[in-house]
Amino acid sequence: MVRTQISLSEQEYDAAKREAARLGISLAELLRRSLRPLLPVDESKPWMAYAGFVESGDPKASRRIDDVVYGHKD
């Protein structure tokens, strides 16, 4: 993962945080999901077009995405 920084207005930030909370995901995951439809699919990995459409069976899985991606924080 590459870390990056963006600037949002206070209203955009607050609205994004509320939406992430409503979905049960982190702000980072909300922003990643927002970008994916805008980015071209890597033709060498056509299955990536379906990334995020698989269900784990865990209804709270989306709340733990950062733990899955970055590892558990102590």
PyMOL Python script that loads the backbone (N, CA, C, O; Angstrom):
from pymol import cmd

cmd.read_pdbstr("""\
ATOM      1  N   MET A   1       0.842  -1.186   0.000  1.00  0.00           N
ATOM      2  CA  MET A   1       0.000   0.000   0.000  1.00  0.00           C
ATOM      3  C   MET A   1       0.882   1.244   0.000  1.00  0.00           C
ATOM      4  O   MET A   1       1.932   1.283   0.641  1.00  0.00           O
ATOM      5  N   VAL A   2       0.443   2.228  -0.714  1.00  0.00           N
ATOM      6  CA  VAL A   2       1.094   3.531  -0.733  1.00  0.00           C
ATOM      7  C   VAL A   2       0.197   4.491   0.039  1.00  0.00           C
ATOM      8  O   VAL A   2      -1.004   4.568  -0.218  1.00  0.00           O
ATOM      9  N   ARG A   3       0.767   5.202   0.956  1.00  0.00           N
ATOM     10  CA  ARG A   3      -0.008   6.201   1.699  1.00  0.00           C
ATOM     11  C   ARG A   3      -0.011   7.502   0.921  1.00  0.00           C
ATOM     12  O   ARG A   3       0.977   7.855   0.277  1.00  0.00           O
ATOM     13  N   THR A   4      -1.135   8.216   0.984  1.00  0.00           N
ATOM     14  CA  THR A   4      -1.245   9.493   0.308  1.00  0.00           C
ATOM     15  C   THR A   4      -2.053  10.439   1.177  1.00  0.00           C
ATOM     16  O   THR A   4      -2.690  10.026   2.146  1.00  0.00           O
ATOM     17  N   GLN A   5      -2.018  11.682   0.824  1.00  0.00           N
ATOM     18  CA  GLN A   5      -2.742  12.699   1.578  1.00  0.00           C
ATOM     19  C   GLN A   5      -3.620  13.473   0.611  1.00  0.00           C
ATOM     20  O   GLN A   5      -3.196  13.808  -0.495  1.00  0.00           O
ATOM     21  N   ILE A   6      -4.855  13.759   1.036  1.00  0.00           N
ATOM     22  CA  ILE A   6      -5.755  14.575   0.227  1.00  0.00           C
ATOM     23  C   ILE A   6      -6.320  15.685   1.097  1.00  0.00           C
ATOM     24  O   ILE A   6      -6.310  15.597   2.325  1.00  0.00           O
ATOM     25  N   SER A   7      -6.807  16.715   0.455  1.00  0.00           N
ATOM     26  CA  SER A   7      -7.446  17.816   1.167  1.00  0.00           C
ATOM     27  C   SER A   7      -8.930  17.814   0.842  1.00  0.00           C
ATOM     28  O   SER A   7      -9.322  17.745  -0.322  1.00  0.00           O
ATOM     29  N   LEU A   8      -9.745  17.890   1.878  1.00  0.00           N
ATOM     30  CA  LEU A   8     -11.194  17.956   1.744  1.00  0.00           C
ATOM     31  C   LEU A   8     -11.687  19.160   2.523  1.00  0.00           C
ATOM     32  O   LEU A   8     -11.067  19.581   3.499  1.00  0.00           O
ATOM     33  N   SER A   9     -12.802  19.707   2.085  1.00  0.00           N
ATOM     34  CA  SER A   9     -13.415  20.753   2.901  1.00  0.00           C
ATOM     35  C   SER A   9     -13.945  20.084   4.174  1.00  0.00           C
ATOM     36  O   SER A   9     -14.106  18.864   4.216  1.00  0.00           O
ATOM     37  N   GLU A  10     -14.206  20.854   5.171  1.00  0.00           N
ATOM     38  CA  GLU A  10     -14.729  20.300   6.424  1.00  0.00           C
ATOM     39  C   GLU A  10     -16.059  19.584   6.168  1.00  0.00           C
ATOM     40  O   GLU A  10     -16.331  18.537   6.755  1.00  0.00           O
ATOM     41  N   GLN A  11     -16.885  20.159   5.286  1.00  0.00           N
ATOM     42  CA  GLN A  11     -18.177  19.547   4.974  1.00  0.00           C
ATOM     43  C   GLN A  11     -17.993  18.210   4.239  1.00  0.00           C
ATOM     44  O   GLN A  11     -18.697  17.241   4.524  1.00  0.00           O
ATOM     45  N   GLU A  12     -17.050  18.164   3.298  1.00  0.00           N
ATOM     46  CA  GLU A  12     -16.787  16.910   2.579  1.00  0.00           C
ATOM     47  C   GLU A  12     -16.275  15.843   3.540  1.00  0.00           C
ATOM     48  O   GLU A  12     -16.709  14.692   3.492  1.00  0.00           O
ATOM     49  N   TYR A  13     -15.352  16.232   4.410  1.00  0.00           N
ATOM     50  CA  TYR A  13     -14.780  15.289   5.369  1.00  0.00           C
ATOM     51  C   TYR A  13     -15.866  14.740   6.297  1.00  0.00           C
ATOM     52  O   TYR A  13     -15.963  13.530   6.501  1.00  0.00           O
ATOM     53  N   ASP A  14     -16.678  15.633   6.853  1.00  0.00           N
ATOM     54  CA  ASP A  14     -17.740  15.206   7.768  1.00  0.00           C
ATOM     55  C   ASP A  14     -18.731  14.279   7.069  1.00  0.00           C
ATOM     56  O   ASP A  14     -19.135  13.260   7.629  1.00  0.00           O
ATOM     57  N   ALA A  15     -19.124  14.639   5.838  1.00  0.00           N
ATOM     58  CA  ALA A  15     -20.066  13.814   5.089  1.00  0.00           C
ATOM     59  C   ALA A  15     -19.458  12.444   4.769  1.00  0.00           C
ATOM     60  O   ALA A  15     -20.139  11.424   4.869  1.00  0.00           O
ATOM     61  N   ALA A  16     -18.191  12.420   4.388  1.00  0.00           N
ATOM     62  CA  ALA A  16     -17.515  11.156   4.074  1.00  0.00           C
ATOM     63  C   ALA A  16     -17.393  10.284   5.319  1.00  0.00           C
ATOM     64  O   ALA A  16     -17.604   9.074   5.245  1.00  0.00           O
ATOM     65  N   LYS A  17     -17.059  10.875   6.453  1.00  0.00           N
ATOM     66  CA  LYS A  17     -16.966  10.111   7.706  1.00  0.00           C
ATOM     67  C   LYS A  17     -18.322   9.518   8.083  1.00  0.00           C
ATOM     68  O   LYS A  17     -18.400   8.369   8.517  1.00  0.00           O
ATOM     69  N   ARG A  18     -19.383  10.295   7.921  1.00  0.00           N
ATOM     70  CA  ARG A  18     -20.732   9.792   8.233  1.00  0.00           C
ATOM     71  C   ARG A  18     -21.099   8.624   7.315  1.00  0.00           C
ATOM     72  O   ARG A  18     -21.653   7.621   7.765  1.00  0.00           O
ATOM     73  N   GLU A  19     -20.781   8.767   6.019  1.00  0.00           N
ATOM     74  CA  GLU A  19     -21.108   7.695   5.077  1.00  0.00           C
ATOM     75  C   GLU A  19     -20.299   6.438   5.375  1.00  0.00           C
ATOM     76  O   GLU A  19     -20.833   5.330   5.313  1.00  0.00           O
ATOM     77  N   ALA A  20     -19.042   6.593   5.693  1.00  0.00           N
ATOM     78  CA  ALA A  20     -18.214   5.434   6.056  1.00  0.00           C
ATOM     79  C   ALA A  20     -18.780   4.749   7.293  1.00  0.00           C
ATOM     80  O   ALA A  20     -18.865   3.522   7.342  1.00  0.00           O
ATOM     81  N   ALA A  21     -19.165   5.533   8.288  1.00  0.00           N
ATOM     82  CA  ALA A  21     -19.747   4.963   9.507  1.00  0.00           C
ATOM     83  C   ALA A  21     -21.059   4.242   9.185  1.00  0.00           C
ATOM     84  O   ALA A  21     -21.327   3.164   9.717  1.00  0.00           O
ATOM     85  N   ARG A  22     -21.867   4.838   8.318  1.00  0.00           N
ATOM     86  CA  ARG A  22     -23.132   4.216   7.938  1.00  0.00           C
ATOM     87  C   ARG A  22     -22.897   2.865   7.274  1.00  0.00           C
ATOM     88  O   ARG A  22     -23.652   1.918   7.497  1.00  0.00           O
ATOM     89  N   LEU A  23     -21.855   2.778   6.463  1.00  0.00           N
ATOM     90  CA  LEU A  23     -21.526   1.535   5.772  1.00  0.00           C
ATOM     91  C   LEU A  23     -20.726   0.567   6.643  1.00  0.00           C
ATOM     92  O   LEU A  23     -20.560  -0.600   6.289  1.00  0.00           O
ATOM     93  N   GLY A  24     -20.235   1.053   7.777  1.00  0.00           N
ATOM     94  CA  GLY A  24     -19.436   0.201   8.659  1.00  0.00           C
ATOM     95  C   GLY A  24     -18.029  -0.034   8.143  1.00  0.00           C
ATOM     96  O   GLY A  24     -17.440  -1.085   8.394  1.00  0.00           O
ATOM     97  N   ILE A  25     -17.482   0.952   7.413  1.00  0.00           N
ATOM     98  CA  ILE A  25     -16.130   0.825   6.868  1.00  0.00           C
ATOM     99  C   ILE A  25     -15.310   2.052   7.267  1.00  0.00           C
ATOM    100  O   ILE A  25     -15.851   3.038   7.766  1.00  0.00           O
ATOM    101  N   SER A  26     -14.009   1.977   7.041  1.00  0.00           N
ATOM    102  CA  SER A  26     -13.136   3.114   7.336  1.00  0.00           C
ATOM    103  C   SER A  26     -13.268   4.180   6.256  1.00  0.00           C
ATOM    104  O   SER A  26     -13.746   3.905   5.154  1.00  0.00           O
ATOM    105  N   LEU A  27     -12.849   5.381   6.575  1.00  0.00           N
ATOM    106  CA  LEU A  27     -12.816   6.457   5.586  1.00  0.00           C
ATOM    107  C   LEU A  27     -11.909   6.054   4.420  1.00  0.00           C
ATOM    108  O   LEU A  27     -12.243   6.304   3.262  1.00  0.00           O
ATOM    109  N   ALA A  28     -10.776   5.439   4.716  1.00  0.00           N
ATOM    110  CA  ALA A  28      -9.850   5.001   3.659  1.00  0.00           C
ATOM    111  C   ALA A  28     -10.535   4.030   2.702  1.00  0.00           C
ATOM    112  O   ALA A  28     -10.375   4.143   1.486  1.00  0.00           O
ATOM    113  N   GLU A  29     -11.296   3.077   3.241  1.00  0.00           N
ATOM    114  CA  GLU A  29     -11.978   2.110   2.385  1.00  0.00           C
ATOM    115  C   GLU A  29     -13.066   2.790   1.566  1.00  0.00           C
ATOM    116  O   GLU A  29     -13.264   2.442   0.402  1.00  0.00           O
ATOM    117  N   LEU A  30     -13.771   3.746   2.145  1.00  0.00           N
ATOM    118  CA  LEU A  30     -14.776   4.501   1.391  1.00  0.00           C
ATOM    119  C   LEU A  30     -14.130   5.204   0.197  1.00  0.00           C
ATOM    120  O   LEU A  30     -14.678   5.186  -0.905  1.00  0.00           O
ATOM    121  N   LEU A  31     -12.975   5.819   0.414  1.00  0.00           N
ATOM    122  CA  LEU A  31     -12.290   6.525  -0.664  1.00  0.00           C
ATOM    123  C   LEU A  31     -11.768   5.549  -1.721  1.00  0.00           C
ATOM    124  O   LEU A  31     -11.840   5.836  -2.916  1.00  0.00           O
ATOM    125  N   ARG A  32     -11.242   4.393  -1.288  1.00  0.00           N
ATOM    126  CA  ARG A  32     -10.790   3.383  -2.257  1.00  0.00           C
ATOM    127  C   ARG A  32     -11.955   2.921  -3.123  1.00  0.00           C
ATOM    128  O   ARG A  32     -11.829   2.819  -4.343  1.00  0.00           O
ATOM    129  N   ARG A  33     -13.091   2.644  -2.485  1.00  0.00           N
ATOM    130  CA  ARG A  33     -14.262   2.191  -3.235  1.00  0.00           C
ATOM    131  C   ARG A  33     -14.756   3.269  -4.194  1.00  0.00           C
ATOM    132  O   ARG A  33     -15.249   2.965  -5.280  1.00  0.00           O
ATOM    133  N   SER A  34     -14.624   4.507  -3.794  1.00  0.00           N
ATOM    134  CA  SER A  34     -15.069   5.610  -4.646  1.00  0.00           C
ATOM    135  C   SER A  34     -14.187   5.755  -5.882  1.00  0.00           C
ATOM    136  O   SER A  34     -14.668   6.143  -6.947  1.00  0.00           O
ATOM    137  N   LEU A  35     -12.902   5.444  -5.746  1.00  0.00           N
ATOM    138  CA  LEU A  35     -11.960   5.572  -6.861  1.00  0.00           C
ATOM    139  C   LEU A  35     -12.030   4.411  -7.849  1.00  0.00           C
ATOM    140  O   LEU A  35     -11.829   4.611  -9.047  1.00  0.00           O
ATOM    141  N   ARG A  36     -12.306   3.221  -7.372  1.00  0.00           N
ATOM    142  CA  ARG A  36     -12.229   2.026  -8.229  1.00  0.00           C
ATOM    143  C   ARG A  36     -13.004   2.132  -9.530  1.00  0.00           C
ATOM    144  O   ARG A  36     -12.473   1.745 -10.570  1.00  0.00           O
ATOM    145  N   PRO A  37     -14.236   2.637  -9.528  1.00  0.00           N
ATOM    146  CA  PRO A  37     -14.963   2.702 -10.812  1.00  0.00           C
ATOM    147  C   PRO A  37     -14.335   3.667 -11.818  1.00  0.00           C
ATOM    148  O   PRO A  37     -14.610   3.573 -13.014  1.00  0.00           O
ATOM    149  N   LEU A  38     -13.509   4.578 -11.354  1.00  0.00           N
ATOM    150  CA  LEU A  38     -12.899   5.571 -12.231  1.00  0.00           C
ATOM    151  C   LEU A  38     -11.592   5.109 -12.846  1.00  0.00           C
ATOM    152  O   LEU A  38     -11.121   5.704 -13.815  1.00  0.00           O
ATOM    153  N   LEU A  39     -10.996   4.049 -12.297  1.00  0.00           N
ATOM    154  CA  LEU A  39      -9.674   3.601 -12.724  1.00  0.00           C
ATOM    155  C   LEU A  39      -9.773   2.460 -13.722  1.00  0.00           C
ATOM    156  O   LEU A  39     -10.670   1.624 -13.612  1.00  0.00           O
ATOM    157  N   PRO A  40      -8.867   2.409 -14.698  1.00  0.00           N
ATOM    158  CA  PRO A  40      -8.901   1.304 -15.668  1.00  0.00           C
ATOM    159  C   PRO A  40      -8.522  -0.017 -14.999  1.00  0.00           C
ATOM    160  O   PRO A  40      -7.723  -0.053 -14.064  1.00  0.00           O
ATOM    161  N   VAL A  41      -9.111  -1.091 -15.499  1.00  0.00           N
ATOM    162  CA  VAL A  41      -8.816  -2.430 -14.998  1.00  0.00           C
ATOM    163  C   VAL A  41      -7.501  -2.893 -15.601  1.00  0.00           C
ATOM    164  O   VAL A  41      -7.265  -2.698 -16.793  1.00  0.00           O
ATOM    165  N   ASP A  42      -6.643  -3.501 -14.795  1.00  0.00           N
ATOM    166  CA  ASP A  42      -5.381  -4.067 -15.273  1.00  0.00           C
ATOM    167  C   ASP A  42      -5.716  -5.257 -16.178  1.00  0.00           C
ATOM    168  O   ASP A  42      -6.201  -6.284 -15.704  1.00  0.00           O
ATOM    169  N   GLU A  43      -5.458  -5.115 -17.466  1.00  0.00           N
ATOM    170  CA  GLU A  43      -5.816  -6.154 -18.433  1.00  0.00           C
ATOM    171  C   GLU A  43      -5.117  -7.485 -18.158  1.00  0.00           C
ATOM    172  O   GLU A  43      -5.600  -8.536 -18.580  1.00  0.00           O
ATOM    173  N   SER A  44      -3.981  -7.449 -17.454  1.00  0.00           N
ATOM    174  CA  SER A  44      -3.292  -8.698 -17.134  1.00  0.00           C
ATOM    175  C   SER A  44      -3.967  -9.428 -15.973  1.00  0.00           C
ATOM    176  O   SER A  44      -3.645 -10.584 -15.697  1.00  0.00           O
ATOM    177  N   LYS A  45      -4.898  -8.762 -15.294  1.00  0.00           N
ATOM    178  CA  LYS A  45      -5.628  -9.353 -14.172  1.00  0.00           C
ATOM    179  C   LYS A  45      -7.121  -9.057 -14.348  1.00  0.00           C
ATOM    180  O   LYS A  45      -7.686  -8.284 -13.574  1.00  0.00           O
ATOM    181  N   PRO A  46      -7.759  -9.652 -15.340  1.00  0.00           N
ATOM    182  CA  PRO A  46      -9.156  -9.321 -15.617  1.00  0.00           C
ATOM    183  C   PRO A  46     -10.093  -9.622 -14.452  1.00  0.00           C
ATOM    184  O   PRO A  46     -11.145  -8.996 -14.329  1.00  0.00           O
ATOM    185  N   TRP A  47      -9.722 -10.575 -13.596  1.00  0.00           N
ATOM    186  CA  TRP A  47     -10.558 -10.903 -12.443  1.00  0.00           C
ATOM    187  C   TRP A  47     -10.665  -9.739 -11.464  1.00  0.00           C
ATOM    188  O   TRP A  47     -11.583  -9.720 -10.643  1.00  0.00           O
ATOM    189  N   MET A  48      -9.735  -8.748 -11.526  1.00  0.00           N
ATOM    190  CA  MET A  48      -9.769  -7.608 -10.613  1.00  0.00           C
ATOM    191  C   MET A  48     -11.024  -6.753 -10.826  1.00  0.00           C
ATOM    192  O   MET A  48     -11.414  -5.996  -9.937  1.00  0.00           O
ATOM    193  N   ALA A  49     -11.652  -6.867 -11.989  1.00  0.00           N
ATOM    194  CA  ALA A  49     -12.895  -6.132 -12.223  1.00  0.00           C
ATOM    195  C   ALA A  49     -13.975  -6.567 -11.247  1.00  0.00           C
ATOM    196  O   ALA A  49     -14.941  -5.841 -11.012  1.00  0.00           O
ATOM    197  N   TYR A  50     -13.807  -7.757 -10.681  1.00  0.00           N
ATOM    198  CA  TYR A  50     -14.807  -8.297  -9.746  1.00  0.00           C
ATOM    199  C   TYR A  50     -14.364  -8.203  -8.294  1.00  0.00           C
ATOM    200  O   TYR A  50     -15.078  -8.671  -7.407  1.00  0.00           O
ATOM    201  N   ALA A  51     -13.218  -7.617  -8.033  1.00  0.00           N
ATOM    202  CA  ALA A  51     -12.723  -7.487  -6.653  1.00  0.00           C
ATOM    203  C   ALA A  51     -13.745  -6.732  -5.819  1.00  0.00           C
ATOM    204  O   ALA A  51     -14.270  -5.702  -6.243  1.00  0.00           O
ATOM    205  N   GLY A  52     -14.018  -7.245  -4.649  1.00  0.00           N
ATOM    206  CA  GLY A  52     -14.968  -6.598  -3.759  1.00  0.00           C
ATOM    207  C   GLY A  52     -16.385  -7.115  -3.891  1.00  0.00           C
ATOM    208  O   GLY A  52     -17.260  -6.714  -3.123  1.00  0.00           O
ATOM    209  N   PHE A  53     -16.636  -8.013  -4.867  1.00  0.00           N
ATOM    210  CA  PHE A  53     -17.977  -8.532  -5.066  1.00  0.00           C
ATOM    211  C   PHE A  53     -18.179  -9.900  -4.420  1.00  0.00           C
ATOM    212  O   PHE A  53     -19.259 -10.480  -4.534  1.00  0.00           O
ATOM    213  N   VAL A  54     -17.164 -10.421  -3.749  1.00  0.00           N
ATOM    214  CA  VAL A  54     -17.246 -11.733  -3.136  1.00  0.00           C
ATOM    215  C   VAL A  54     -17.656 -11.568  -1.680  1.00  0.00           C
ATOM    216  O   VAL A  54     -17.127 -10.712  -0.970  1.00  0.00           O
ATOM    217  N   GLU A  55     -18.588 -12.380  -1.247  1.00  0.00           N
ATOM    218  CA  GLU A  55     -19.044 -12.312   0.139  1.00  0.00           C
ATOM    219  C   GLU A  55     -18.292 -13.335   0.971  1.00  0.00           C
ATOM    220  O   GLU A  55     -18.088 -14.473   0.547  1.00  0.00           O
ATOM    221  N   SER A  56     -17.879 -12.912   2.169  1.00  0.00           N
ATOM    222  CA  SER A  56     -17.137 -13.799   3.056  1.00  0.00           C
ATOM    223  C   SER A  56     -18.069 -14.604   3.951  1.00  0.00           C
ATOM    224  O   SER A  56     -17.664 -15.618   4.521  1.00  0.00           O
ATOM    225  N   GLY A  57     -19.306 -14.159   4.075  1.00  0.00           N
ATOM    226  CA  GLY A  57     -20.212 -14.795   5.019  1.00  0.00           C
ATOM    227  C   GLY A  57     -20.179 -14.127   6.376  1.00  0.00           C
ATOM    228  O   GLY A  57     -21.048 -14.369   7.213  1.00  0.00           O
ATOM    229  N   ASP A  58     -19.175 -13.281   6.603  1.00  0.00           N
ATOM    230  CA  ASP A  58     -19.057 -12.540   7.860  1.00  0.00           C
ATOM    231  C   ASP A  58     -19.745 -11.193   7.665  1.00  0.00           C
ATOM    232  O   ASP A  58     -19.240 -10.358   6.914  1.00  0.00           O
ATOM    233  N   PRO A  59     -20.886 -10.955   8.321  1.00  0.00           N
ATOM    234  CA  PRO A  59     -21.600  -9.702   8.111  1.00  0.00           C
ATOM    235  C   PRO A  59     -20.844  -8.469   8.588  1.00  0.00           C
ATOM    236  O   PRO A  59     -21.211  -7.345   8.246  1.00  0.00           O
ATOM    237  N   LYS A  60     -19.795  -8.672   9.371  1.00  0.00           N
ATOM    238  CA  LYS A  60     -19.005  -7.543   9.872  1.00  0.00           C
ATOM    239  C   LYS A  60     -17.635  -7.449   9.193  1.00  0.00           C
ATOM    240  O   LYS A  60     -16.766  -6.712   9.659  1.00  0.00           O
ATOM    241  N   ALA A  61     -17.436  -8.181   8.106  1.00  0.00           N
ATOM    242  CA  ALA A  61     -16.135  -8.218   7.439  1.00  0.00           C
ATOM    243  C   ALA A  61     -15.689  -6.832   6.979  1.00  0.00           C
ATOM    244  O   ALA A  61     -14.507  -6.498   7.071  1.00  0.00           O
ATOM    245  N   SER A  62     -16.622  -6.030   6.487  1.00  0.00           N
ATOM    246  CA  SER A  62     -16.234  -4.710   5.980  1.00  0.00           C
ATOM    247  C   SER A  62     -15.725  -3.806   7.090  1.00  0.00           C
ATOM    248  O   SER A  62     -15.015  -2.839   6.814  1.00  0.00           O
ATOM    249  N   ARG A  63     -16.064  -4.093   8.318  1.00  0.00           N
ATOM    250  CA  ARG A  63     -15.596  -3.278   9.447  1.00  0.00           C
ATOM    251  C   ARG A  63     -14.158  -3.613   9.821  1.00  0.00           C
ATOM    252  O   ARG A  63     -13.513  -2.873  10.564  1.00  0.00           O
ATOM    253  N   ARG A  64     -13.663  -4.732   9.302  1.00  0.00           N
ATOM    254  CA  ARG A  64     -12.312  -5.168   9.647  1.00  0.00           C
ATOM    255  C   ARG A  64     -11.353  -5.092   8.467  1.00  0.00           C
ATOM    256  O   ARG A  64     -10.268  -5.672   8.522  1.00  0.00           O
ATOM    257  N   ILE A  65     -11.732  -4.384   7.392  1.00  0.00           N
ATOM    258  CA  ILE A  65     -10.914  -4.365   6.178  1.00  0.00           C
ATOM    259  C   ILE A  65      -9.502  -3.852   6.441  1.00  0.00           C
ATOM    260  O   ILE A  65      -8.544  -4.380   5.877  1.00  0.00           O
ATOM    261  N   ASP A  66      -9.356  -2.836   7.283  1.00  0.00           N
ATOM    262  CA  ASP A  66      -8.018  -2.320   7.556  1.00  0.00           C
ATOM    263  C   ASP A  66      -7.178  -3.342   8.305  1.00  0.00           C
ATOM    264  O   ASP A  66      -5.968  -3.418   8.090  1.00  0.00           O
ATOM    265  N   ASP A  67      -7.805  -4.139   9.194  1.00  0.00           N
ATOM    266  CA  ASP A  67      -7.071  -5.202   9.877  1.00  0.00           C
ATOM    267  C   ASP A  67      -6.600  -6.243   8.864  1.00  0.00           C
ATOM    268  O   ASP A  67      -5.488  -6.761   8.971  1.00  0.00           O
ATOM    269  N   VAL A  68      -7.437  -6.543   7.895  1.00  0.00           N
ATOM    270  CA  VAL A  68      -7.083  -7.530   6.870  1.00  0.00           C
ATOM    271  C   VAL A  68      -5.943  -6.980   5.996  1.00  0.00           C
ATOM    272  O   VAL A  68      -4.992  -7.701   5.697  1.00  0.00           O
ATOM    273  N   VAL A  69      -6.037  -5.725   5.595  1.00  0.00           N
ATOM    274  CA  VAL A  69      -5.045  -5.142   4.698  1.00  0.00           C
ATOM    275  C   VAL A  69      -3.739  -4.826   5.423  1.00  0.00           C
ATOM    276  O   VAL A  69      -2.659  -5.150   4.930  1.00  0.00           O
ATOM    277  N   TYR A  70      -3.837  -4.195   6.595  1.00  0.00           N
ATOM    278  CA  TYR A  70      -2.642  -3.702   7.284  1.00  0.00           C
ATOM    279  C   TYR A  70      -2.197  -4.561   8.461  1.00  0.00           C
ATOM    280  O   TYR A  70      -1.101  -4.372   8.988  1.00  0.00           O
ATOM    281  N   GLY A  71      -3.031  -5.494   8.873  1.00  0.00           N
ATOM    282  CA  GLY A  71      -2.711  -6.295  10.045  1.00  0.00           C
ATOM    283  C   GLY A  71      -3.324  -5.683  11.299  1.00  0.00           C
ATOM    284  O   GLY A  71      -3.637  -4.493  11.330  1.00  0.00           O
ATOM    285  N   HIS A  72      -3.491  -6.496  12.321  1.00  0.00           N
ATOM    286  CA  HIS A  72      -4.119  -6.043  13.561  1.00  0.00           C
ATOM    287  C   HIS A  72      -3.215  -5.069  14.303  1.00  0.00           C
ATOM    288  O   HIS A  72      -2.020  -5.316  14.464  1.00  0.00           O
ATOM    289  N   LYS A  73      -3.795  -3.962  14.751  1.00  0.00           N
ATOM    290  CA  LYS A  73      -3.044  -2.992  15.537  1.00  0.00           C
ATOM    291  C   LYS A  73      -3.196  -3.315  17.008  1.00  0.00           C
ATOM    292  O   LYS A  73      -4.313  -3.496  17.494  1.00  0.00           O
ATOM    293  N   ASP A  74      -2.091  -3.390  17.718  1.00  0.00           N
ATOM    294  CA  ASP A  74      -2.146  -3.686  19.163  1.00  0.00           C
ATOM    295  C   ASP A  74      -2.422  -2.433  19.955  1.00  0.00           C
ATOM    296  O   ASP A  74      -2.504  -2.484  21.182  1.00  0.00           O
TER     297      ASP A  74
END
""", "prot")
cmd.dss("prot")
cmd.show_as("cartoon", "prot")
cmd.util.cbc("prot")
cmd.orient("prot")
